[in-house]
Amino acid sequence: MSASLRIAEVADRVGISTATVRYYENIGVLPEPERAGNGYRVYDDRTVERLEFIARAKQLGCSLDEITDLVAAWNGGECGPVQDRLRALVADKLTAARTKIVELDTLIGELQQAAESLEQHRPAGPCDDSCGCVTTPTPLDATSTPASMLIALTSSRSLTGAGDEVPIACTLSADLIPDRLDDWSHLLDDSPRLAIDGGVRVELDDHTDIAEVARLAAAEQSCCRFFSFRLTIDERGAALEVTAPPDALDIVHTAFGAHQ
């Protein structure tokens, strides 16, 4: 493949600046380009493809270290290893994003409560326990019911195409299934379970690691796409709701142990 593209042409085709192209060369993400007789850098179409791949990795939130590793796999010319690395990175980033959503939704609730408390009482002198500046006072209407919050930890069950529902199947290898079940059992421990319409509601306490719940939920959907996981927060407290189509309810109950 002949090198005939100037750096400005490469940058324009990928939609980046020439400075970015040079930066990638300096840090080793791009190989040193060939030089024309006049000393100008010249590139080929493979460089454009490599930069488009890097742009895709950046779009998915990959760091420079992660991109360097991905490019090394991409340079091998086989899609499989690239997909394997990218799949693992995407799963981790999904977990981090979902955990951030939980944290932000929790912060929103706290900010809303703070905003309400700051309107309840304005002391004539220094701040006190009821002004809302130092502590969160008890709401004026102690009987009011907190607003409910529902956070999807996984994407909704989707279609495979051609109008077919996601198959009731697990792609996790048989030798890994016991470990996965142990992970869920250890995380949820003795949390109360209740049967709900289409699945199981697992009551969570203050010690439950929400980040680990999100990580396991993401891992579970990568092999069992027929599951749906939602974190609900309402007057009853926090809970993980796991649902599935009717044909898969036995699997839900086996994996998450519905009981009163």
Phi and psi in degrees as a GROMACS rama.xvg file:
@    title "Ramachandran Plot"
@    xaxis  label "Phi"
@    yaxis  label "Psi"
@TYPE xy
-75.3207  147.025  SER-2
-94.8558  113.01  ALA-3
-137.251  2.65774  SER-4
-96.0151  135.175  LEU-5
-81.0876  160.815  ARG-6
-59.8297  -36.366  ILE-7
-66.4024  -35.6538  ALA-8
-67.6936  -42.1981  GLU-9
-62.7443  -47.922  VAL-10
-61.0339  -40.1333  ALA-11
-66.5286  -40.4628  ASP-12
-67.4147  -31.5307  ARG-13
-90.4925  -22.7621  VAL-14
86.305  33.537  GLY-15
-127.477  176.974  ILE-16
-89.9172  159.572  SER-17
-64.7067  -30.8872  THR-18
-63.4557  -36.1609  ALA-19
-66.6232  -41.0179  THR-20
-58.9386  -47.3848  VAL-21
-63.0338  -38.159  ARG-22
-62.3137  -44.0528  TYR-23
-62.568  -34.1144  TYR-24
-66.7413  -42.9257  GLU-25
-64.0432  -34.8833  ASN-26
-93.0385  -0.25648  ILE-27
90.4659  4.01605  GLY-28
-70.8722  -34.6486  VAL-29
-109.393  142.377  LEU-30
-71.3378  159.307  PRO-31
-59.2438  131.825  GLU-32
-77.1117  162.765  PRO-33
-72.1482  164.112  GLU-34
-120.676  136.832  ARG-35
-76.2913  171.793  ALA-36
-58.2304  -28.3661  GLY-37
-87.8712  4.98121  ASN-38
90.0257  -6.32289  GLY-39
-73.1166  146.28  TYR-40
-66.0101  139.343  ARG-41
-131.994  144.924  VAL-42
-130.254  166.386  TYR-43
-119.049  -179.764  ASP-44
-65.132  -28.079  ASP-45
-63.4681  -34.6762  ARG-46
-64.1045  -40.8509  THR-47
-61.8952  -44.6882  VAL-48
-62.8508  -40.7622  GLU-49
-63.6896  -42.3551  ARG-50
-67.3613  -35.1576  LEU-51
-65.4454  -37.0811  GLU-52
-65.4478  -42.5577  PHE-53
-61.6931  -41.4404  ILE-54
-62.1128  -38.464  ALA-55
-64.9628  -42.4038  ARG-56
-63.3736  -40.5422  ALA-57
-63.7512  -38.858  LYS-58
-59.5312  -32.6792  GLN-59
-86.4141  5.68828  LEU-60
85.8961  17.5838  GLY-61
-74.4565  143.247  CYS-62
-79.7214  170.74  SER-63
-62.1927  -39.0958  LEU-64
-62.8821  -42.8014  ASP-65
-65.919  -39.903  GLU-66
-63.9729  -40.2797  ILE-67
-59.764  -43.3987  THR-68
-66.1873  -41.1737  ASP-69
-64.8279  -41.8426  LEU-70
-64.4211  -37.4412  VAL-71
-60.2466  -39.8083  ALA-72
-70.848  -40.4129  ALA-73
-63.4136  -35.2456  TRP-74
-63.8241  -19.4442  ASN-75
-70.3428  -16.3874  GLY-76
82.9211  6.18446  GLY-77
-116.155  129.713  GLU-78
-69.3797  -36.8006  CYS-79
-51.3999  -55.4876  GLY-80
-60.6713  -33.995  PRO-81
-65.6358  -45.4738  VAL-82
-60.8095  -41.1229  GLN-83
-59.8295  -47.018  ASP-84
-66.4997  -43.7127  ARG-85
-67.6867  -36.8592  LEU-86
-61.2918  -43.6058  ARG-87
-64.947  -42.1764  ALA-88
-64.177  -43.869  LEU-89
-63.3473  -40.1884  VAL-90
-61.172  -43.8672  ALA-91
-63.8654  -39.9238  ASP-92
-73.1951  -31.5862  LYS-93
-61.9999  -44.8975  LEU-94
-60.7574  -46.5729  THR-95
-62.4442  -41.1252  ALA-96
-66.0398  -43.4486  ALA-97
-67.1773  -36.8278  ARG-98
-63.3865  -40.3465  THR-99
-63.9371  -37.4374  LYS-100
-61.2004  -43.9621  ILE-101
-60.2502  -46.2119  VAL-102
-62.5777  -42.6383  GLU-103
-68.1369  -40.1106  LEU-104
-63.8727  -38.3281  ASP-105
-63.9289  -43.0512  THR-106
-62.6975  -39.8275  LEU-107
-58.6361  -45.0466  ILE-108
-60.8145  -42.1401  GLY-109
-66.6391  -39.7128  GLU-110
-66.707  -39.3473  LEU-111
-63.5953  -40.8894  GLN-112
-66.4333  -38.874  GLN-113
-64.6471  -41.5903  ALA-114
-60.4995  -42.0488  ALA-115
-66.551  -40.8051  GLU-116
-67.6754  -31.1278  SER-117
-70.362  -12.8029  LEU-118
-97.2648  -3.07466  GLU-119
-82.5338  -38.4316  GLN-120
-151.953  131.712  HIS-121
-124.457  98.8057  ARG-122
-68.2611  153.93  PRO-123
-74.646  -29.6603  ALA-124
-108.296  -137.226  GLY-125
-66.2723  167.627  PRO-126
-59.7359  147.075  CYS-127
-132.544  -170.286  ASP-128
-73.2696  -7.83608  ASP-129
-113.461  -1.43966  SER-130
-82.4643  -18.5636  CYS-131
90.045  -1.81069  GLY-132
-80.2345  -34.3239  CYS-133
-106.359  -41.8768  VAL-134
-131.159  168.798  THR-135
-95.1282  109.245  THR-136
-72.2536  162.69  PRO-137
-66.5873  134.808  THR-138
-55.8027  146.95  PRO-139
-57.7657  -38.6262  LEU-140
-100.047  89.2562  ASP-141
-68.5398  -13.0689  ALA-142
-93.5737  -3.02442  THR-143
-67.3491  149.187  SER-144
-96.4916  125.891  THR-145
-58.383  147.352  PRO-146
-66.0765  145.102  ALA-147
-81.7008  155.616  SER-148
-134.079  133.188  MET-149
-130.024  124.527  LEU-150
-124.301  121.479  ILE-151
-78.0627  119.95  ALA-152
-86.4097  -15.5172  LEU-153
-137.936  162.155  THR-154
-67.4646  154.102  SER-155
-63.5513  152.451  SER-156
-58.2009  126.78  ARG-157
-110.091  178.371  SER-158
-94.4978  150.337  LEU-159
-84.9633  -9.55017  THR-160
116.199  157.846  GLY-161
58.2645  24.2047  ALA-162
77.6645  10.2596  GLY-163
-91.0388  141.481  ASP-164
-73.2714  157.848  GLU-165
-58.6162  132.009  VAL-166
-68.2786  148.704  PRO-167
-81.6915  87.2364  ILE-168
-154.607  147.82  ALA-169
-114.294  128.732  CYS-170
-94.4246  1.13829  THR-171
-70.2188  136.021  LEU-172
-65.1493  148.703  SER-173
-57.2218  -35.5075  ALA-174
-72.3832  -16.4585  ASP-175
-95.9402  -15.0807  LEU-176
-60.8771  -45.3619  ILE-177
-58.4144  -38.5212  PRO-178
-65.6764  -39.9934  ASP-179
-63.4992  -43.9781  ARG-180
-63.1875  -37.605  LEU-181
-64.3085  -37.8466  ASP-182
-60.9599  -46.4685  ASP-183
-64.6875  -42.8955  TRP-184
-62.295  -43.002  SER-185
-66.3707  -40.9013  HIS-186
-68.2748  -45.4763  LEU-187
-88.4908  -19.7926  LEU-188
48.4279  -121.667  ASP-189
-100.257  23.8515  ASP-190
-58.4872  134.34  SER-191
-60.7658  138.994  PRO-192
-114.792  142.585  ARG-193
-131.919  137.28  LEU-194
-74.0291  131.215  ALA-195
-124.196  173.405  ILE-196
-62.3069  112.824  ASP-197
87.9228  5.77241  GLY-198
170.606  -139.094  GLY-199
-135.052  140.454  VAL-200
-110.274  122.116  ARG-201
-108.528  115.666  VAL-202
-73.2024  130.575  GLU-203
-106.758  146.593  LEU-204
-106.704  -177.724  ASP-205
-67.0469  -17.2071  ASP-206
-92.6994  -5.21028  HIS-207
-69.7726  132.484  THR-208
-80.7046  99.941  ASP-209
-63.007  -35.9342  ILE-210
-62.058  -38.5449  ALA-211
-71.2925  -34.1762  GLU-212
-59.4187  -46.0306  VAL-213
-64.759  -40.2614  ALA-214
-63.8382  -46.4887  ARG-215
-66.4465  -37.6918  LEU-216
-61.8417  -42.4678  ALA-217
-64.8478  -41.8996  ALA-218
-64.6653  -37.694  ALA-219
-66.4204  -40.7236  GLU-220
-72.2256  -20.5126  GLN-221
-69.4466  -21.5941  SER-222
-116.739  -22.4524  CYS-223
-129.341  80.0432  CYS-224
-72.0928  -7.94259  ARG-225
-80.9913  -11.5245  PHE-226
-79.5104  150.091  PHE-227
-128.35  136.989  SER-228
-121.495  132.708  PHE-229
-136.824  137.869  ARG-230
-97.3501  122.579  LEU-231
-113.853  139.281  THR-232
-131.771  115.088  ILE-233
-148.951  -161.706  ASP-234
-62.6714  -18.7419  GLU-235
-83.421  -13.4135  ARG-236
111.986  -165.953  GLY-237
-92.9142  146.06  ALA-238
-154.606  154.936  ALA-239
-105.477  123.465  LEU-240
-107.791  125.268  GLU-241
-116.189  120.808  VAL-242
-127.571  162.411  THR-243
-160.311  166.494  ALA-244
-61.4772  159.864  PRO-245
-52.356  -38.4456  PRO-246
-68.4097  -11.683  ASP-247
-112.719  8.72569  ALA-248
-63.3745  -35.5279  LEU-249
-60.624  -35.7181  ASP-250
-68.0435  -41.5541  ILE-251
-59.9356  -46.6677  VAL-252
-67.599  -34.7731  HIS-253
-68.2068  -44.1342  THR-254
-74.7673  -35.1214  ALA-255
-117.727  -0.400302  PHE-256
58.6791  69.6615  GLY-257
-66.2963  126.325  ALA-258
-156.437  159.708  HIS-259
